[in-house]
Amino acid sequence: MPQLNPSPWFAILVFSWLVFLTVLPPKVMAHTFPNDPSPQSTEKPKTESWTWPWH
């Protein structure tokens, strides 16, 4: 039963993780968002209280 011998499977596991760690992070870090959010002003908008007609 080959699954009881960890030697080849451990090498495959390590090699696959090395491939993932060398290929995927540059692709993920190069991702840019199509619409960058613009910074909002720090001023608070002026709010007025409502005059409710039924009071």
Biopython code that builds the backbone (N, CA, C, O; Angstrom):
import numpy as np
from Bio.PDB.StructureBuilder import StructureBuilder

atoms = [
    (1, "MET", "N", (0.850, -1.184, 0.000)),
    (1, "MET", "CA", (0.000, 0.000, 0.000)),
    (1, "MET", "C", (0.890, 1.239, 0.000)),
    (1, "MET", "O", (1.572, 1.505, 0.990)),
    (2, "PRO", "N", (0.893, 1.991, -1.080)),
    (2, "PRO", "CA", (1.836, 3.111, -1.189)),
    (2, "PRO", "C", (1.511, 4.288, -0.270)),
    (2, "PRO", "O", (2.407, 5.066, 0.058)),
    (3, "GLN", "N", (0.260, 4.438, 0.152)),
    (3, "GLN", "CA", (-0.057, 5.591, 0.985)),
    (3, "GLN", "C", (0.559, 5.488, 2.379)),
    (3, "GLN", "O", (0.584, 6.481, 3.107)),
    (4, "LEU", "N", (1.053, 4.319, 2.768)),
    (4, "LEU", "CA", (1.697, 4.189, 4.061)),
    (4, "LEU", "C", (3.145, 4.669, 4.037)),
    (4, "LEU", "O", (3.740, 4.891, 5.092)),
    (5, "ASN", "N", (3.710, 4.831, 2.858)),
    (5, "ASN", "CA", (5.070, 5.322, 2.734)),
    (5, "ASN", "C", (5.008, 6.842, 2.536)),
    (5, "ASN", "O", (4.624, 7.294, 1.458)),
    (6, "PRO", "N", (5.378, 7.644, 3.550)),
    (6, "PRO", "CA", (5.205, 9.100, 3.438)),
    (6, "PRO", "C", (6.268, 9.790, 2.598)),
    (6, "PRO", "O", (6.146, 10.983, 2.321)),
    (7, "SER", "N", (7.269, 9.096, 2.200)),
    (7, "SER", "CA", (8.375, 9.751, 1.508)),
    (7, "SER", "C", (7.961, 10.464, 0.218)),
    (7, "SER", "O", (8.233, 11.659, 0.104)),
    (8, "PRO", "N", (7.320, 9.812, -0.765)),
    (8, "PRO", "CA", (6.984, 10.543, -1.986)),
    (8, "PRO", "C", (5.880, 11.569, -1.772)),
    (8, "PRO", "O", (5.886, 12.619, -2.415)),
    (9, "TRP", "N", (4.927, 11.283, -0.875)),
    (9, "TRP", "CA", (3.815, 12.214, -0.694)),
    (9, "TRP", "C", (4.265, 13.475, 0.030)),
    (9, "TRP", "O", (3.763, 14.563, -0.249)),
    (10, "PHE", "N", (5.186, 13.340, 0.939)),
    (10, "PHE", "CA", (5.696, 14.535, 1.621)),
    (10, "PHE", "C", (6.473, 15.413, 0.644)),
    (10, "PHE", "O", (6.362, 16.638, 0.700)),
    (11, "ALA", "N", (7.254, 14.812, -0.246)),
    (11, "ALA", "CA", (7.987, 15.587, -1.249)),
    (11, "ALA", "C", (7.018, 16.285, -2.199)),
    (11, "ALA", "O", (7.245, 17.433, -2.583)),
    (12, "ILE", "N", (5.955, 15.611, -2.577)),
    (12, "ILE", "CA", (4.949, 16.237, -3.440)),
    (12, "ILE", "C", (4.273, 17.395, -2.715)),
    (12, "ILE", "O", (4.035, 18.447, -3.308)),
    (13, "LEU", "N", (3.968, 17.205, -1.449)),
    (13, "LEU", "CA", (3.346, 18.266, -0.662)),
    (13, "LEU", "C", (4.258, 19.498, -0.573)),
    (13, "LEU", "O", (3.813, 20.623, -0.798)),
    (14, "VAL", "N", (5.515, 19.278, -0.250)),
    (14, "VAL", "CA", (6.455, 20.394, -0.114)),
    (14, "VAL", "C", (6.657, 21.088, -1.454)),
    (14, "VAL", "O", (6.687, 22.318, -1.512)),
    (15, "PHE", "N", (6.793, 20.335, -2.513)),
    (15, "PHE", "CA", (7.000, 20.927, -3.831)),
    (15, "PHE", "C", (5.772, 21.724, -4.276)),
    (15, "PHE", "O", (5.906, 22.805, -4.849)),
    (16, "SER", "N", (4.588, 21.197, -4.014)),
    (16, "SER", "CA", (3.386, 21.934, -4.416)),
    (16, "SER", "C", (3.245, 23.230, -3.621)),
    (16, "SER", "O", (2.842, 24.250, -4.179)),
    (17, "TRP", "N", (3.571, 23.207, -2.326)),
    (17, "TRP", "CA", (3.516, 24.443, -1.540)),
    (17, "TRP", "C", (4.561, 25.441, -2.013)),
    (17, "TRP", "O", (4.295, 26.642, -2.041)),
    (18, "LEU", "N", (5.724, 24.976, -2.378)),
    (18, "LEU", "CA", (6.732, 25.904, -2.914)),
    (18, "LEU", "C", (6.262, 26.547, -4.210)),
    (18, "LEU", "O", (6.483, 27.737, -4.435)),
    (19, "VAL", "N", (5.622, 25.766, -5.053)),
    (19, "VAL", "CA", (5.082, 26.337, -6.297)),
    (19, "VAL", "C", (4.001, 27.359, -5.987)),
    (19, "VAL", "O", (3.995, 28.449, -6.558)),
    (20, "PHE", "N", (3.081, 27.014, -5.081)),
    (20, "PHE", "CA", (2.020, 27.954, -4.736)),
    (20, "PHE", "C", (2.572, 29.232, -4.120)),
    (20, "PHE", "O", (2.094, 30.327, -4.415)),
    (21, "LEU", "N", (3.576, 29.090, -3.265)),
    (21, "LEU", "CA", (4.111, 30.275, -2.589)),
    (21, "LEU", "C", (4.988, 31.134, -3.486)),
    (21, "LEU", "O", (5.249, 32.291, -3.157)),
    (22, "THR", "N", (5.446, 30.602, -4.599)),
    (22, "THR", "CA", (6.238, 31.430, -5.519)),
    (22, "THR", "C", (5.397, 31.998, -6.654)),
    (22, "THR", "O", (5.762, 33.019, -7.236)),
    (23, "VAL", "N", (4.284, 31.360, -6.978)),
    (23, "VAL", "CA", (3.472, 31.817, -8.109)),
    (23, "VAL", "C", (2.336, 32.727, -7.657)),
    (23, "VAL", "O", (2.099, 33.767, -8.272)),
    (24, "LEU", "N", (1.637, 32.354, -6.599)),
    (24, "LEU", "CA", (0.429, 33.081, -6.233)),
    (24, "LEU", "C", (0.638, 34.451, -5.578)),
    (24, "LEU", "O", (-0.085, 35.378, -5.942)),
    (25, "PRO", "N", (1.563, 34.644, -4.649)),
    (25, "PRO", "CA", (1.657, 35.965, -4.012)),
    (25, "PRO", "C", (1.923, 37.123, -4.974)),
    (25, "PRO", "O", (1.308, 38.175, -4.798)),
    (26, "PRO", "N", (2.798, 37.005, -5.982)),
    (26, "PRO", "CA", (2.929, 38.141, -6.904)),
    (26, "PRO", "C", (1.639, 38.432, -7.666)),
    (26, "PRO", "O", (1.331, 39.593, -7.939)),
    (27, "LYS", "N", (0.890, 37.400, -8.008)),
    (27, "LYS", "CA", (-0.379, 37.620, -8.707)),
    (27, "LYS", "C", (-1.387, 38.318, -7.805)),
    (27, "LYS", "O", (-2.117, 39.202, -8.254)),
    (28, "VAL", "N", (-1.429, 37.931, -6.548)),
    (28, "VAL", "CA", (-2.377, 38.544, -5.628)),
    (28, "VAL", "C", (-1.969, 39.986, -5.324)),
    (28, "VAL", "O", (-2.821, 40.873, -5.269)),
    (29, "MET", "N", (-0.678, 40.220, -5.127)),
    (29, "MET", "CA", (-0.230, 41.568, -4.786)),
    (29, "MET", "C", (-0.305, 42.522, -5.975)),
    (29, "MET", "O", (-0.341, 43.737, -5.779)),
    (30, "ALA", "N", (-0.329, 42.008, -7.184)),
    (30, "ALA", "CA", (-0.425, 42.871, -8.369)),
    (30, "ALA", "C", (-1.861, 43.257, -8.680)),
    (30, "ALA", "O", (-2.103, 44.036, -9.601)),
    (31, "HIS", "N", (-2.814, 42.727, -7.930)),
    (31, "HIS", "CA", (-4.219, 43.034, -8.190)),
    (31, "HIS", "C", (-4.505, 44.480, -7.843)),
    (31, "HIS", "O", (-4.123, 44.960, -6.776)),
    (32, "THR", "N", (-5.172, 45.164, -8.739)),
    (32, "THR", "CA", (-5.580, 46.547, -8.476)),
    (32, "THR", "C", (-7.088, 46.638, -8.607)),
    (32, "THR", "O", (-7.699, 45.919, -9.397)),
    (33, "PHE", "N", (-7.667, 47.508, -7.845)),
    (33, "PHE", "CA", (-9.103, 47.709, -7.910)),
    (33, "PHE", "C", (-9.420, 48.660, -9.055)),
    (33, "PHE", "O", (-8.682, 49.622, -9.262)),
    (34, "PRO", "N", (-10.486, 48.425, -9.802)),
    (34, "PRO", "CA", (-10.779, 49.277, -10.947)),
    (34, "PRO", "C", (-11.219, 50.686, -10.559)),
    (34, "PRO", "O", (-11.002, 51.623, -11.328)),
    (35, "ASN", "N", (-11.820, 50.856, -9.409)),
    (35, "ASN", "CA", (-12.241, 52.199, -8.996)),
    (35, "ASN", "C", (-11.706, 52.474, -7.598)),
    (35, "ASN", "O", (-12.236, 51.952, -6.618)),
    (36, "ASP", "N", (-10.679, 53.273, -7.501)),
    (36, "ASP", "CA", (-10.120, 53.637, -6.206)),
    (36, "ASP", "C", (-11.059, 54.631, -5.523)),
    (36, "ASP", "O", (-11.524, 55.576, -6.161)),
    (37, "PRO", "N", (-11.339, 54.435, -4.259)),
    (37, "PRO", "CA", (-12.232, 55.376, -3.574)),
    (37, "PRO", "C", (-11.540, 56.717, -3.338)),
    (37, "PRO", "O", (-10.357, 56.775, -3.003)),
    (38, "SER", "N", (-12.292, 57.772, -3.518)),
    (38, "SER", "CA", (-11.726, 59.097, -3.291)),
    (38, "SER", "C", (-11.886, 59.448, -1.811)),
    (38, "SER", "O", (-12.883, 59.076, -1.193)),
    (39, "PRO", "N", (-10.928, 60.151, -1.249)),
    (39, "PRO", "CA", (-11.040, 60.505, 0.174)),
    (39, "PRO", "C", (-12.157, 61.521, 0.391)),
    (39, "PRO", "O", (-12.335, 62.444, -0.405)),
    (40, "GLN", "N", (-12.896, 61.342, 1.463)),
    (40, "GLN", "CA", (-13.979, 62.260, 1.770)),
    (40, "GLN", "C", (-13.461, 63.397, 2.626)),
    (40, "GLN", "O", (-12.433, 63.283, 3.293)),
    (41, "SER", "N", (-14.197, 64.494, 2.591)),
    (41, "SER", "CA", (-13.789, 65.639, 3.405)),
    (41, "SER", "C", (-14.062, 65.337, 4.873)),
    (41, "SER", "O", (-14.905, 64.505, 5.205)),
    (42, "THR", "N", (-13.339, 66.025, 5.736)),
    (42, "THR", "CA", (-13.494, 65.792, 7.168)),
    (42, "THR", "C", (-14.610, 66.640, 7.756)),
    (42, "THR", "O", (-14.940, 66.475, 8.930)),
    (43, "GLU", "N", (-15.207, 67.546, 6.977)),
    (43, "GLU", "CA", (-16.290, 68.372, 7.492)),
    (43, "GLU", "C", (-17.548, 67.536, 7.655)),
    (43, "GLU", "O", (-17.859, 66.678, 6.829)),
    (44, "LYS", "N", (-18.261, 67.805, 8.736)),
    (44, "LYS", "CA", (-19.523, 67.108, 8.940)),
    (44, "LYS", "C", (-20.611, 67.878, 8.182)),
    (44, "LYS", "O", (-20.629, 69.109, 8.207)),
    (45, "PRO", "N", (-21.491, 67.180, 7.530)),
    (45, "PRO", "CA", (-22.579, 67.904, 6.857)),
    (45, "PRO", "C", (-23.539, 68.497, 7.882)),
    (45, "PRO", "O", (-23.793, 67.913, 8.935)),
    (46, "LYS", "N", (-24.061, 69.665, 7.549)),
    (46, "LYS", "CA", (-24.988, 70.327, 8.458)),
    (46, "LYS", "C", (-26.345, 69.648, 8.352)),
    (46, "LYS", "O", (-26.917, 69.523, 7.269)),
    (47, "THR", "N", (-26.835, 69.221, 9.478)),
    (47, "THR", "CA", (-28.150, 68.582, 9.509)),
    (47, "THR", "C", (-29.107, 69.467, 10.281)),
    (47, "THR", "O", (-28.759, 70.044, 11.311)),
    (48, "GLU", "N", (-30.310, 69.559, 9.765)),
    (48, "GLU", "CA", (-31.339, 70.348, 10.439)),
    (48, "GLU", "C", (-32.423, 69.403, 10.937)),
    (48, "GLU", "O", (-32.692, 68.368, 10.326)),
    (49, "SER", "N", (-33.026, 69.764, 12.030)),
    (49, "SER", "CA", (-34.080, 68.921, 12.558)),
    (49, "SER", "C", (-35.336, 69.073, 11.711)),
    (49, "SER", "O", (-35.594, 70.127, 11.130)),
    (50, "TRP", "N", (-36.093, 68.016, 11.659)),
    (50, "TRP", "CA", (-37.312, 68.047, 10.853)),
    (50, "TRP", "C", (-38.444, 68.667, 11.652)),
    (50, "TRP", "O", (-38.496, 68.574, 12.878)),
    (51, "THR", "N", (-39.329, 69.287, 10.933)),
    (51, "THR", "CA", (-40.547, 69.778, 11.564)),
    (51, "THR", "C", (-41.666, 68.830, 11.162)),
    (51, "THR", "O", (-42.102, 68.814, 10.011)),
    (52, "TRP", "N", (-42.114, 68.054, 12.110)),
    (52, "TRP", "CA", (-43.121, 67.026, 11.807)),
    (52, "TRP", "C", (-44.507, 67.682, 11.834)),
    (52, "TRP", "O", (-44.867, 68.318, 12.825)),
    (53, "PRO", "N", (-45.278, 67.536, 10.766)),
    (53, "PRO", "CA", (-46.572, 68.225, 10.703)),
    (53, "PRO", "C", (-47.627, 67.645, 11.640)),
    (53, "PRO", "O", (-48.623, 68.315, 11.910)),
    (54, "TRP", "N", (-47.445, 66.428, 12.144)),
    (54, "TRP", "CA", (-48.512, 65.847, 12.970)),
    (54, "TRP", "C", (-48.282, 66.048, 14.457)),
    (54, "TRP", "O", (-49.023, 65.502, 15.274)),
    (55, "HIS", "N", (-47.267, 66.824, 14.823)),
    (55, "HIS", "CA", (-47.078, 67.109, 16.258)),
    (55, "HIS", "C", (-47.671, 68.426, 16.616)),
    (55, "HIS", "O", (-47.610, 68.836, 17.776)),
]
sb = StructureBuilder()
sb.init_structure("model")
sb.init_model(0)
sb.init_chain("A")
sb.init_seg("    ")
for serial, (resi, resn, name, xyz) in enumerate(atoms, 1):
    if name == "N":
        sb.init_residue(resn, " ", resi, " ")
    sb.init_atom(name, np.array(xyz, "f"), 0.0, 1.0, " ", f" {name:<3s}", serial, name[0])
structure = sb.get_structure()
